[in-house]
């Protein structure tokens, strides 16, 4: 399936819910933003990033459809963002 998602966490509640969902997975992930990498299960780490732009989530294992479902609400589909941020990653 996939190991990478691009997401946008717009609110404090989004960050809290994202961390909760990450803690439900049997494996970990890293979040990349502007050259910084933090543990996806770390609420403090996430708040240290610039969340005004989409971030890349790189999972340690391949995601199944069941695994990916909770993260779909934050997934970015805007082609401009995808093209722009792929060039930076």
C-alpha positions as a LaTeX table, in Angstrom:
\begin{tabular}{lrrr}
\hline
Residue & $x$ (\AA) & $y$ (\AA) & $z$ (\AA) \\
\hline
Unk1 & 0.00 & 0.00 & 0.00 \\
Unk2 & 1.79 & 3.17 & 1.13 \\
Unk3 & 4.30 & 4.28 & 3.71 \\
Unk4 & 3.96 & 8.05 & 3.21 \\
Unk5 & 1.05 & 10.44 & 3.66 \\
Unk6 & 0.96 & 14.20 & 3.37 \\
Unk7 & $-1.36$ & 15.70 & 5.97 \\
Unk8 & $-2.47$ & 19.05 & 7.33 \\
Unk9 & $-3.14$ & 19.43 & 11.06 \\
Unk10 & $-5.11$ & 22.67 & 11.34 \\
Unk11 & $-6.08$ & 22.77 & 15.01 \\
Unk12 & $-4.87$ & 21.68 & 18.43 \\
Unk13 & $-7.65$ & 19.09 & 18.43 \\
Unk14 & $-6.35$ & 17.73 & 15.10 \\
Unk15 & $-2.90$ & 17.24 & 16.64 \\
Unk16 & $-4.37$ & 15.51 & 19.71 \\
Unk17 & $-6.51$ & 13.17 & 17.59 \\
Unk18 & $-3.60$ & 12.44 & 15.26 \\
Unk19 & $-1.38$ & 11.42 & 18.20 \\
Unk20 & $-4.19$ & 9.23 & 19.59 \\
Unk21 & $-4.54$ & 7.48 & 16.23 \\
Unk22 & $-0.77$ & 7.01 & 16.01 \\
Unk23 & $-0.75$ & 5.40 & 19.44 \\
Unk24 & $-3.36$ & 2.88 & 18.20 \\
Unk25 & $-1.01$ & 1.58 & 15.49 \\
Unk26 & 1.29 & $-1.36$ & 16.22 \\
Unk27 & 4.24 & 0.48 & 14.64 \\
Unk28 & 5.61 & 4.00 & 14.61 \\
Unk29 & 6.09 & 6.87 & 12.21 \\
Unk30 & 8.06 & 10.06 & 11.76 \\
Unk31 & 6.74 & 13.48 & 10.76 \\
Unk32 & 8.88 & 15.63 & 8.45 \\
Unk33 & 8.54 & 19.41 & 8.18 \\
Unk34 & 11.08 & 21.86 & 6.74 \\
Unk35 & 14.10 & 19.72 & 7.54 \\
Unk36 & 12.93 & 18.68 & 11.01 \\
Unk37 & 11.88 & 15.14 & 11.88 \\
Unk38 & 9.89 & 14.21 & 14.99 \\
Unk39 & 8.23 & 11.09 & 16.37 \\
Unk40 & 4.61 & 11.04 & 15.14 \\
Unk41 & 3.41 & 9.89 & 18.58 \\
Unk42 & 4.95 & 12.89 & 20.34 \\
Unk43 & 2.51 & 15.71 & 20.92 \\
Unk44 & 5.35 & 17.99 & 22.04 \\
Unk45 & 7.35 & 17.09 & 18.94 \\
Unk46 & 4.44 & 17.89 & 16.65 \\
Unk47 & 3.83 & 21.25 & 18.31 \\
Unk48 & 7.48 & 22.13 & 17.72 \\
Unk49 & 6.90 & 21.96 & 13.95 \\
Unk50 & 5.48 & 24.60 & 11.61 \\
Unk51 & 1.95 & 23.25 & 11.27 \\
Unk52 & 0.77 & 26.10 & 9.05 \\
Unk53 & 1.87 & 23.95 & 6.09 \\
Unk54 & 1.29 & 20.28 & 5.28 \\
Unk55 & 3.71 & 17.78 & 6.82 \\
Unk56 & 4.92 & 14.42 & 5.55 \\
Unk57 & 4.21 & 11.34 & 7.68 \\
Unk58 & 6.52 & 8.42 & 7.01 \\
Unk59 & 5.30 & 5.17 & 8.57 \\
Unk60 & 7.73 & 2.44 & 9.66 \\
Unk61 & 5.57 & $-0.20$ & 7.95 \\
Unk62 & 3.31 & $-0.38$ & 4.91 \\
Unk63 & $-0.21$ & 0.84 & 5.69 \\
Unk64 & $-3.25$ & $-1.34$ & 5.09 \\
Unk65 & $-6.59$ & 0.19 & 4.12 \\
Unk66 & $-7.73$ & $-0.25$ & 7.72 \\
Unk67 & $-4.64$ & 1.53 & 9.03 \\
Unk68 & $-4.93$ & 4.47 & 6.66 \\
Unk69 & $-8.64$ & 5.17 & 7.21 \\
Unk70 & $-8.33$ & 7.28 & 10.42 \\
Unk71 & $-5.72$ & 9.53 & 8.76 \\
Unk72 & $-7.78$ & 10.30 & 5.64 \\
Unk73 & $-9.44$ & 13.30 & 7.30 \\
Unk74 & $-6.09$ & 15.12 & 7.40 \\
Unk75 & $-4.71$ & 13.97 & 4.05 \\
Unk76 & $-3.79$ & 16.73 & 1.57 \\
Unk77 & $-4.93$ & 16.27 & $-2.02$ \\
Unk78 & $-4.05$ & 19.70 & $-3.40$ \\
Unk79 & $-1.73$ & 19.14 & $-6.39$ \\
Unk80 & 0.14 & 22.42 & $-5.81$ \\
Unk81 & 1.08 & 21.42 & $-2.26$ \\
Unk82 & 2.04 & 17.92 & $-3.35$ \\
Unk83 & 4.30 & 19.18 & $-6.15$ \\
Unk84 & 5.80 & 22.00 & $-4.04$ \\
Unk85 & 6.54 & 19.92 & $-0.97$ \\
Unk86 & 7.82 & 16.87 & $-2.86$ \\
Unk87 & 10.48 & 19.15 & $-4.31$ \\
Unk88 & 11.47 & 20.21 & $-0.76$ \\
Unk89 & 11.51 & 16.67 & 0.67 \\
\hline
\end{tabular}
